[in-house]
Amino acid sequence: MTAKVVQFTQIGPVNFIKNRRSKNIKIRVKPDQSVHVSFPFYVSSAEVSQFVMKSIKWITDQQQKFQTKKSRIEAGRFQTKLHLVNVLEGNENKTKVNFNDIEIRLADFDSDSSRSYLENVMVGIYRYEAKKLLPPRLTELAQQHGFQFNKITIRNNKRNWGSCSARNNISLNLQMIKLPDELIDYILLHELVHTKIKNHGPLFWSKLDELTNFRARELSKKVRTYSTYIM
């Protein structure tokens, strides 16, 4: 896939993504209100731009829906894999860490600045946990099932949960750490199978089924119910 960003006056930047698997032009508006357009290689950028211009109203309607869905931040306590996080009101946006207990104070639960602050703190928490927990688990599963991979990287990726390169470098989304353990293992096994099978054909799904007690499609559907966005 190849991508570039095109600026539109009415909606801002739009990500143009050429995809050899695409059979037509498809527009997606994500929860952060960013716009992504995938299209076949034989379609020109001019044609895509015309398609986007004809879809401006639909795009802005979707962006508005996501804006409206932004709920007020709620005070409360929740458990991550390694930390107990407590979100409270305070005089300023501030975070206090006491071993595995994290206290996050927010000055205004309705403001975008507080939401952004909370998201940045949670990214930091998830990044720490992902780096601590995911590499050893990936290594364990690789040894258990006879796979080999090269390097592993942890990223904050909005597009997917993981990927495996032609050189068997595996990239994992730090937000995987939000998921139940069985779905984390599913994603890790998914990428490990890609070290041997570089597509999503029948052989790939057959091997993944073998490793997941014939639950590959079921677990794939479950993963899609989760968002790669922090909030």
N, C-alpha and C positions, 0 to 999 in steps of 0.2 A: 504494500500500500504506500502511496505517496500523498503528501498533504501540503496545503498552503492556506494562508489566511487571507480572505478578501473582505475589505471594509465596505459596509453598506450604511448610508446615512440614517435610515430609519431604525435599524436594529443593531448596528455596531459590527464587530468582527464576526465573520462566518468561516468555519473550518471546512475547506474543500478537500475531500478525501477520495482519491482515485482507488478503486478496489476491483481487482480482477474478478472477484466473486459476484459483484453487483450486476444485476440485469436491468436495472432502471435507476432513476434518480430518487433518492430517499432523504428526507429531511428529518432530523431529530432535534428536539429542544430538551436539554438536560435540566435537572433540578437547579443548577446554578445559573440557569437562563442562557447558557451558551448554546450556539447553534452549530450543528454539524451536518454536512451534506455529503453523502457517499454516492458515487456514480461510476459507471463502467469507463474503461480506458478510452473507448472510442467516442465518448461524449466530450465536446469541447467545453472549456471554461465559460465561454460566452453563452452557450446553451444552458449551463447550470445557473449562471447569473440571471438569465431570463426566467428560469423556473423559480428561483428564489424570489425575484421581484413579484411574480404572480402569486406567491405564497406569503407575502408580507403580513397580511391581516391574520392569517392562521398562526404564523410565527409569533406575532405580538400577543395574540390571544393566549397562546400556550405560555409565553413568558409571564403574562399577567396572572395566570392560574398558579404558577409556581411561586410568584411573589405573594399571592394571597394565602397560599398554603403555609407560608412561614409562620409557624405558631410561636407564641410567647415562650421564652425559655422558662422552664419550671425549676424551682428549687428542689433538691432531693439528693439521695445517696444512691449510688449504683456501683456494682462490682465489675471490674475488668478482669483480665486473666490474672494480673498480679497486684492490682491496686484497688483500694476502696476510695472512690471519688465522691466528695461532698460539695455540691453546688449551693452557694448561699448568697444572699444579698449583702452588699457592703458599701462603703463610701467610695471605693475605687475598684477598678479591675485589678485583682491581685491573687497570686497563687502561693500557697504555703505547703511545703512537702515535709512530712514527718515519717520517714521510712516508707512504708507501703500505703500510708494514708495521705491523700492529696485533698486539700481544701481550696476550692476556687471561689473567690468573691467577685461578684459582678455588680457594678454601680447601677445599671439600668437594664432590666430583663427584656425591655422592648426595643432596645437600640441595636442598630447594625454593628456598632463598634463593640458592644458586649458580645454579640453573637460571633463576630470575627475573632475576638479575644478567646472565647471559649473553644472555638474550633481549632485555633492555633495551639492551645494547651493540649487538647485531646489528640491532635496530630503528634505532638511530642510524646505523649504517653504511649500511644499506639506504636510509634516508631521504636521507642525503647523496648517495648514488649515483643514486637515483631523480630527485632535483631537478636533478642535474647532467646526466643522460643522457636522461631521458624527454621533457622539453619540446622540446629541439631536434629529437629524432627525430620527435615528433608533428608539429611544424611542417614538417619535411622531407617527410613522407608526405602531409600535407595539400596542400602546394604541388605535389607530384608528381602527385597524383590529382585536383586541382581541388576540394578541400574547404575550408571555412572554419569555424573554431570561435571561441568568445568567450574565456573564461578557462580556465585549467587549474589544478587543485589536486592536491596529492599527499597522500594520507591512509593511515593504517594501518587498513585495512578488513578485517574478518573475513568479510564476507558475499559480496563479489564482487571481481573484478579491476579493474573500471572501470565508469563510467556516464556517460551524456550527458543533460543536462537539456533541458527544452523550449526554453531560451534558448541551447542549444548550448554550455553550460559543461561541460567534460569533467573528471571526477574519476578519478584513477588510484591504484591501490593500490601503495604503495611496495614491497611484496613482489614485484611484477612483476619487479623487478630480479634475483630469484633464477632466473628462467626462461631457457631458451635464447633466443637472439636472434630466431629465427623465430616463437616464440610471443609474444614481446613485440610484434613487428610485427603479428602477427595481432590481438592485443587492441587495439592502437592503431587499426588499420584498422577493426575491429569498431565502436569508438566513433565514428570518423569517419563511417562509413556511417550511423550513427544521427543525425548532423547533418542528414541529408536524409530518412531513413526511420525513423520513430519506433516501429517495431515489429519483430517477428521473423518477418514473413510471407515469402511466396515472393519478393517483390521484394527484400527485404533480403538473403536468402541468395543470390539470383542476383547481386546487385551485389558481395557479399563474395566469392563464388566467382570473379568476374571479376578481382578485385584480388589473389587468392591463388593464381592458376594452378589454379583449380578444386579447391582443397584445403580449403575452408572447414570442412566437416563433419569432415574428418580432423584439422585443427588444433584444432577445438573439443574433440574427444575427448581429444587430447593435453593440452590445458590442464586438463581435469578430473582428470587423474592427479596434478596438483600441489596442494598444500595452501596456503591463504591464511594458515596459521599459521607462525610463525617456526621453532619447534622441530619 
